[in-house]
Amino acid sequence: MCMRTNIVLNDKLIREALRYSQARSKRGVVEEALETYVAVKEQEMKKQSYAERLARMRKKLAKVSIDESSQDIVRRDRERDS
């Protein structure tokens, strides 16, 4: 699906973008810029979501107290699987 629109673009910025882009047209540069923008925002949202989930998990784990060493727990788990 495509949306037709008319926009006024900064000529200097478009020329500079064309130097860095694989695109050879203004339309191509704008599409590439939009794709890059969306990808960056998606990554930011994923990072934020991960940070929030990690903070919740750390908060939950702060309430947990373990009286055994991690080696004893792993050893017991391995023995149970054998």
Protein Blocks (a to p, Z undefined) as FASTA:
>chain_A
ZZdddddddfklmmmmmmmpmbfbfklmmmmmmmmmmmmmmmmmmmmmmmmmmmmmmmmm
mmpccfbdfklmmmmmmmmmZZ
